[in-house]
Amino acid sequence: MSTSLRAWGLTARYFILAGWFVGLAGCDSTAPEPVKPALQRVTVERPQQRDVVNYRDYNGWMSPSQSVEIRSRVRGHIHKIHFTDGQVVEKDQLLFELDPRPFQADIEVAKSQVAVAQAQLEFAVADEVREQDLFDKKINTKADIQKAIASRKTWEANVAAANEDVIRKELDLTYSRISAPLKGKISRAMLDVGNLVNAGGTDPILTTIVAMDPIYIYFYVDERTVLEYRATHAEHTERQSKESLKESQLPFEFGLETDEGYPHKGLLDFSENKIDSTTGTFELRGVVENAETKFLPGSRVRVRVPISEPTSVLLIPDVAILSDQDQRYVLCLNAENVVIRKTLNLGRLLDDGQRVILPGHSAADTLTTDDLLIVQGLQRARVNYPVDPYDAEGHPFSPTTPKVTAAP
């Protein structure tokens, strides 16, 4: 057999086998099923129900509950200073001591004047007895005895005046030792040892003391808030008109410049008796315990005052709220885990990031605690498409998961 015939035979057998395999493939008519795309994973939670109090925020400042300017009541040279600048002093603690020697000398002089007056009084008493005896014997006149009586009474008055002068001089010696009239934080000494101080309110002060515990917070409330509070608390306002604000024990919260939120608490204890017509504001004062002296007079504070009773409201995380022009909305899931949209009527934002949700403009847009709210994976969720819901802990969400009612 020639070479060409052998090659032709191999080629023929190849085509026969290829046709046989093609025939076998054509006998299987089952087409492969298309692969369904995986559902997008989102995190969901239910809205919360919580009792919330309405507040108003104001700016205020701290002020000492007591403040005293220390001045000298007597004239003298400063002999000693018994405190360190800026320390906390106790009530009746010695602060300044003037040179006591001039005061002691004045006391000795006053006592000698008492002795002189006492001697003159003894002479006048004896003279009165003598004149009385002569009058009884009809040797002198009635005028002589009256003169003796007047002399005795005069020296009695002189003795009393001299004794009072001794008391005053001793009091001056007491005043030469200047003590703290209250417990508080003292400023620096304005005059040093050796300086002459005079008595009187126009002379330079020696130092100042401010009481640190308790400490006051002053702030101004706008007239509108005052009127709204009186309208919503008519019964309380009527009771308060018969008692002081201090007796009402109304609480408030405040925070310093470096604080997050309003971590500190106090009680309102004073309100001004009228609204300032020039500013339309009403001055209030609160009192705060400050045993650790962590609050300083003059510090600026942010004050939060409750103006309503606790009210039950619906809350959702503010991060779950989306924006579409002038509308705010959230993405929720229906019973088939299909994404739907609900337009919101927003209330105020709370400090913990929860947003108060007011009743919707329609029943379809009204949120309830039964709704499933998408809080994470919002960028993967599309309206009218199903998703795969998970809870905050990463577990598949179950419809039997209990609803959450937040603690107040």
C-alpha positions as CSV (number, residue, x, y, z in Angstrom):
1,M,0.0,0.0,0.0
2,S,1.3,3.3,-0.9
3,T,2.1,6.0,1.6
4,S,-0.7,8.3,0.4
5,L,-3.3,5.6,0.9
6,R,-2.1,4.9,4.5
7,A,-2.4,8.7,5.4
8,W,-5.9,8.9,3.9
9,G,-7.0,6.0,6.1
10,L,-5.7,7.6,9.3
11,T,-7.5,10.8,8.5
12,A,-10.7,9.0,7.9
13,R,-10.6,7.2,11.2
14,Y,-9.9,10.5,13.0
15,F,-13.1,12.1,11.6
16,I,-15.2,9.1,12.5
17,L,-14.0,9.2,16.1
18,A,-14.6,13.0,16.3
19,G,-18.1,12.5,15.0
20,W,-18.8,9.8,17.5
21,F,-17.8,12.0,20.5
22,V,-19.9,14.9,19.1
23,G,-22.8,12.6,18.9
24,L,-22.4,11.5,22.5
25,A,-22.3,15.1,23.7
26,G,-25.4,16.0,21.8
27,C,-27.3,13.2,23.5
28,D,-27.1,15.1,26.9
29,S,-29.8,17.8,26.7
30,T,-29.6,19.1,30.3
31,A,-28.3,22.7,30.4
32,P,-26.3,24.0,33.5
33,E,-28.2,26.2,35.9
34,P,-27.1,29.9,36.2
35,V,-25.3,30.8,39.5
36,K,-27.4,33.2,41.6
37,P,-25.5,36.3,43.0
38,A,-25.0,36.3,46.7
39,L,-27.2,38.7,48.7
40,Q,-25.6,41.8,50.1
41,R,-24.9,41.6,53.9
42,V,-26.2,44.4,56.1
43,T,-26.5,45.1,59.8
44,V,-29.9,45.8,61.1
45,E,-31.5,46.8,64.5
46,R,-34.9,47.9,65.7
47,P,-35.7,51.4,66.8
48,Q,-35.7,52.0,70.6
49,Q,-38.3,53.4,72.9
50,R,-36.9,55.6,75.7
51,D,-38.1,58.3,78.2
52,V,-36.4,61.5,77.3
53,V,-36.4,64.9,79.0
54,N,-36.3,68.1,77.0
55,Y,-33.4,70.4,77.8
56,R,-32.1,73.9,77.1
57,D,-28.4,74.7,77.0
58,Y,-26.8,77.9,78.2
59,N,-23.4,79.4,78.8
60,G,-22.5,80.3,82.4
61,W,-19.6,81.0,84.7
62,M,-18.5,80.0,88.2
63,S,-18.4,82.3,91.1
64,P,-17.4,81.8,94.8
65,S,-20.2,81.4,97.2
66,Q,-18.3,83.9,99.5
67,S,-15.6,86.5,98.8
68,V,-13.9,88.7,101.4
69,E,-11.4,91.5,101.1
70,I,-9.0,91.4,104.0
71,R,-8.2,94.9,105.4
72,S,-6.7,96.2,108.6
73,R,-9.0,97.7,111.2
74,V,-6.1,99.5,113.0
75,R,-3.0,101.4,112.0
76,G,0.3,99.6,112.4
77,H,3.3,98.0,110.7
78,I,3.1,94.4,109.5
79,H,5.2,92.3,111.8
80,K,4.5,88.8,110.5
81,I,2.7,87.0,107.7
82,H,1.3,83.6,108.6
83,F,0.2,82.1,105.3
84,T,1.6,81.0,101.9
85,D,0.3,82.7,98.8
86,G,-2.5,80.7,97.2
87,Q,-3.1,78.2,100.0
88,V,-6.4,77.1,101.4
89,V,-6.9,78.6,104.8
90,E,-9.2,77.6,107.6
91,K,-11.7,79.9,109.4
92,D,-10.1,82.0,112.2
93,Q,-6.6,81.1,110.9
94,L,-4.1,83.9,111.7
95,L,-3.0,85.7,108.5
96,F,-1.3,88.9,109.4
97,E,0.2,90.2,112.7
98,L,0.9,93.9,113.2
99,D,3.6,95.1,115.6
100,P,1.9,94.6,119.0
101,R,4.1,96.9,121.1
102,P,2.3,100.2,120.4
103,F,-1.0,98.6,121.2
104,Q,0.3,97.2,124.5
105,A,1.7,100.6,125.4
106,D,-1.7,102.2,124.8
107,I,-3.3,99.6,127.0
108,E,-1.0,100.4,129.9
109,V,-1.7,104.1,129.5
110,A,-5.4,103.5,129.5
111,K,-5.1,101.4,132.6
112,S,-3.2,104.2,134.4
113,Q,-6.0,106.5,133.5
114,V,-8.4,104.1,135.2
115,A,-6.2,104.2,138.3
116,V,-6.3,108.1,138.3
117,A,-10.0,108.2,137.9
118,Q,-10.5,105.6,140.6
119,A,-8.4,107.6,143.0
120,Q,-10.4,110.7,142.3
121,L,-13.6,108.8,142.7
122,E,-12.5,107.6,146.2
123,F,-11.8,111.2,147.2
124,A,-15.1,112.3,145.9
125,V,-17.0,109.6,147.8
126,A,-15.2,110.6,151.0
127,D,-15.8,114.3,150.3
128,E,-19.5,113.5,149.9
129,V,-19.7,111.7,153.2
130,R,-17.9,114.6,154.9
131,E,-20.3,117.2,153.4
132,Q,-23.2,115.1,154.4
133,D,-22.0,115.0,158.0
134,L,-21.5,118.8,158.0
135,F,-25.0,119.3,156.5
136,D,-26.5,117.2,159.2
137,K,-24.8,119.4,161.8
138,K,-26.1,122.5,159.9
139,I,-22.6,123.7,159.4
140,N,-22.7,123.9,155.5
141,T,-25.4,124.5,153.0
142,K,-27.4,122.3,150.8
143,A,-25.5,123.5,147.8
144,D,-22.2,122.2,149.3
145,I,-23.6,118.7,149.6
146,Q,-25.1,118.8,146.0
147,K,-21.7,119.8,144.7
148,A,-20.1,116.9,146.5
149,I,-22.7,114.5,145.0
150,A,-22.1,115.8,141.5
151,S,-18.3,115.4,141.9
152,R,-18.8,111.8,143.0
153,K,-21.0,111.0,140.0
154,T,-18.6,112.7,137.6
155,W,-15.7,110.5,138.8
156,E,-17.9,107.4,138.6
157,A,-18.5,108.2,135.0
158,N,-14.8,108.9,134.4
159,V,-13.9,105.5,135.9
160,A,-16.4,103.8,133.6
161,A,-15.1,105.7,130.6
162,A,-11.5,104.9,131.5
163,N,-12.4,101.2,131.7
164,E,-14.1,101.3,128.3
165,D,-11.0,102.9,126.9
166,V,-9.0,100.0,128.2
167,I,-11.4,97.6,126.5
168,R,-11.1,99.5,123.2
169,K,-7.3,99.5,123.4
170,E,-7.3,95.7,124.1
171,L,-9.7,95.3,121.1
172,D,-7.2,97.2,119.0
173,L,-4.5,94.7,120.1
174,T,-6.9,91.9,119.1
175,Y,-7.4,93.6,115.7
176,S,-3.7,93.8,115.2
177,R,-3.9,90.0,114.7
178,I,-5.8,89.6,111.4
179,S,-7.5,86.2,111.0
180,A,-9.5,84.6,108.2
181,P,-13.2,85.1,108.6
182,L,-14.0,82.0,106.5
183,K,-12.5,78.9,105.0
184,G,-11.4,79.3,101.4
185,K,-8.5,79.8,99.0
186,I,-6.4,82.9,99.8
187,S,-4.7,85.2,97.2
188,R,-1.2,86.5,97.6
189,A,-0.2,89.1,100.2
190,M,-0.5,92.5,98.7
191,L,1.8,94.1,101.3
192,D,5.0,92.7,102.8
193,V,6.5,92.6,106.3
194,G,7.4,96.2,107.4
195,N,4.8,98.0,105.5
196,L,2.6,100.5,107.3
197,V,-1.1,99.8,107.0
198,N,-3.9,102.2,107.9
199,A,-7.4,101.5,109.1
200,G,-10.2,102.4,106.6
201,G,-11.9,101.1,103.5
202,T,-9.9,103.4,101.2
203,D,-6.6,101.8,102.1
204,P,-5.1,99.0,100.0
205,I,-6.4,95.5,100.8
206,L,-4.0,93.0,102.4
207,T,-5.4,90.0,100.4
208,T,-8.6,88.3,99.4
209,I,-10.2,85.0,100.3
210,V,-12.9,83.1,98.2
211,A,-15.0,80.2,99.5
212,M,-14.5,77.2,97.3
213,D,-17.1,74.8,98.8
214,P,-19.8,75.1,97.7
215,I,-19.4,77.1,94.5
216,Y,-22.0,79.0,92.5
217,I,-22.8,78.9,88.8
218,Y,-24.6,81.9,87.2
219,F,-26.3,81.9,83.8
220,Y,-29.0,83.8,81.9
221,V,-32.2,82.2,80.6
222,D,-34.1,83.7,77.7
223,E,-37.6,85.1,78.3
224,R,-39.2,82.6,75.9
225,T,-37.9,79.6,77.9
226,V,-39.2,81.1,81.1
227,L,-42.7,81.6,79.7
228,E,-42.7,78.1,78.1
229,Y,-41.6,76.6,81.5
230,R,-44.3,78.5,83.4
231,A,-47.0,77.4,80.8
232,T,-46.0,73.7,81.0
233,H,-45.4,73.6,84.8
234,A,-48.3,75.8,86.0
235,E,-48.7,73.7,89.2
236,H,-45.0,73.8,90.0
237,T,-44.8,77.5,89.2
238,E,-47.7,78.3,91.6
239,R,-46.0,76.2,94.4
240,Q,-42.6,77.9,93.7
241,S,-44.2,81.3,94.0
242,K,-44.8,80.4,97.7
243,E,-41.3,79.1,98.4
244,S,-37.8,79.9,97.3
245,L,-36.1,78.2,94.4
246,K,-33.6,76.7,96.8
247,E,-36.5,74.8,98.5
248,S,-37.7,73.4,95.2
249,Q,-34.5,71.4,94.7
250,L,-34.5,71.7,90.9
251,P,-31.5,69.8,89.3
252,F,-29.3,70.9,86.4
253,E,-26.2,69.6,84.6
254,F,-23.1,71.3,83.5
255,G,-19.7,70.7,81.8
256,L,-16.4,72.4,81.8
257,E,-14.6,73.5,78.6
258,T,-12.6,70.2,78.5
259,D,-15.6,67.9,79.4
260,E,-17.5,65.7,77.1
261,G,-21.2,66.4,77.5
262,Y,-22.6,67.5,80.9
263,P,-21.0,65.1,83.5
264,H,-21.5,67.3,86.6
265,K,-24.7,68.0,88.6
266,G,-26.0,70.8,90.8
267,L,-29.2,72.3,92.2
268,L,-30.8,75.6,91.3
269,D,-31.0,77.8,94.4
270,F,-31.7,81.4,93.3
271,S,-33.6,83.3,90.5
272,E,-33.7,87.0,89.9
273,N,-37.0,88.7,90.7
274,K,-37.5,90.2,87.3
275,I,-36.6,89.8,83.6
276,D,-34.0,92.3,82.3
277,S,-35.9,94.5,79.8
278,T,-32.7,95.4,78.0
279,T,-31.6,91.9,77.2
280,G,-34.8,89.9,77.6
281,T,-33.0,87.4,79.9
282,F,-33.6,86.0,83.4
283,E,-30.7,85.4,85.8
284,L,-30.5,82.0,87.5
285,R,-27.9,80.6,90.0
286,G,-27.0,77.0,90.8
287,V,-25.0,75.6,93.7
288,V,-22.5,72.8,93.4
289,E,-20.6,70.9,96.0
290,N,-16.8,71.4,95.6
291,A,-15.2,69.6,98.5
292,E,-12.2,68.5,96.2
293,T,-11.9,72.1,94.9
294,K,-11.8,70.9,91.3
295,F,-14.0,73.8,90.2
296,L,-12.4,77.3,90.1
297,P,-14.2,80.7,90.3
298,G,-14.3,82.4,87.0
299,S,-14.4,79.2,84.9
300,R,-16.7,79.1,81.9
301,V,-19.3,76.3,81.9
302,R,-21.9,74.9,79.7
303,V,-25.2,74.5,81.5
304,R,-28.1,72.2,80.7
305,V,-31.5,72.7,82.4
306,P,-34.5,70.3,82.1
307,I,-37.7,72.1,81.0
308,S,-40.1,69.1,80.7
309,E,-41.0,65.9,82.4
310,P,-39.7,62.6,80.9
311,T,-41.6,61.7,77.7
312,S,-41.5,58.4,75.8
313,V,-40.0,58.8,72.3
314,L,-38.7,56.7,69.5
315,L,-34.9,56.7,68.9
316,I,-32.7,55.5,66.1
317,P,-28.9,55.9,65.5
318,D,-28.2,59.1,63.7
319,V,-25.6,57.3,61.5
320,A,-28.5,55.4,59.9
321,I,-30.2,58.5,58.5
322,L,-29.6,59.4,54.8
323,S,-30.2,62.6,53.0
324,D,-32.0,63.3,49.7
325,Q,-32.1,67.0,49.0
326,D,-34.4,68.4,51.7
327,Q,-35.6,65.0,52.9
328,R,-34.2,62.7,55.5
329,Y,-34.9,59.0,55.2
330,V,-33.8,55.5,56.4
331,L,-33.7,52.1,54.7
332,C,-35.8,49.4,56.3
333,L,-36.6,45.8,55.5
334,N,-40.0,44.3,54.9
335,A,-41.1,40.7,55.8
336,E,-39.2,39.3,52.8
337,N,-36.0,41.2,53.7
338,V,-36.5,43.5,50.7
339,V,-35.2,47.1,51.2
340,I,-37.8,49.8,51.4
341,R,-37.4,53.5,52.1
342,K,-39.2,55.6,54.8
343,T,-39.0,59.4,55.0
344,L,-38.5,60.8,58.5
345,N,-39.7,63.6,60.6
346,L,-36.6,64.3,62.8
347,G,-36.4,65.5,66.4
348,R,-33.3,66.5,68.4
349,L,-30.0,64.7,68.5
350,L,-29.1,63.2,71.9
351,D,-25.6,63.1,73.4
352,D,-25.3,59.3,72.8
353,G,-25.8,59.7,69.0
354,Q,-29.5,58.7,69.1
355,R,-31.9,60.8,67.1
356,V,-35.5,61.5,68.3
357,I,-38.0,60.5,65.6
358,L,-41.3,62.3,65.5
359,P,-44.5,60.9,64.0
360,G,-44.3,60.7,60.2
361,H,-46.4,62.7,57.8
362,S,-48.1,59.5,56.6
363,A,-48.7,56.0,57.9
364,A,-46.2,54.5,55.4
365,D,-43.4,56.7,56.7
366,T,-44.1,56.2,60.4
367,L,-41.4,54.2,62.2
368,T,-42.3,51.7,65.0
369,T,-40.3,49.4,67.2
370,D,-41.3,46.6,64.8
371,D,-39.3,48.0,61.9
372,L,-35.9,46.6,60.9
373,L,-33.6,49.5,60.3
374,I,-30.3,49.1,58.3
375,V,-27.5,50.8,60.3
376,Q,-24.5,49.4,58.5
377,G,-23.9,48.4,54.9
378,L,-26.1,51.3,53.6
379,Q,-23.9,51.7,50.5
380,R,-24.6,48.1,49.5
381,A,-28.4,48.2,50.0
382,R,-30.7,49.1,47.1
383,V,-34.4,49.8,47.3
384,N,-36.6,47.0,46.2
385,Y,-33.8,44.4,46.3
386,P,-33.4,41.7,49.0
387,V,-30.5,41.7,51.4
388,D,-29.0,39.3,54.0
389,P,-29.6,40.9,57.5
390,Y,-27.3,40.4,60.5
391,D,-27.4,41.8,64.0
392,A,-24.8,44.0,65.6
393,E,-22.9,41.0,67.0
394,G,-22.5,39.5,63.5
395,H,-25.1,36.7,63.8
396,P,-27.8,36.2,61.2
397,F,-30.8,38.3,62.2
398,S,-33.8,36.3,63.4
399,P,-37.3,37.8,63.3
400,T,-37.8,36.5,66.8
401,T,-35.1,38.8,68.2
402,P,-36.8,40.8,71.0
403,K,-37.4,44.5,70.6
404,V,-35.2,46.8,72.7
405,T,-36.5,49.3,75.2
406,A,-33.7,51.6,76.2
407,A,-33.3,52.5,79.9
408,P,-33.9,56.2,80.7
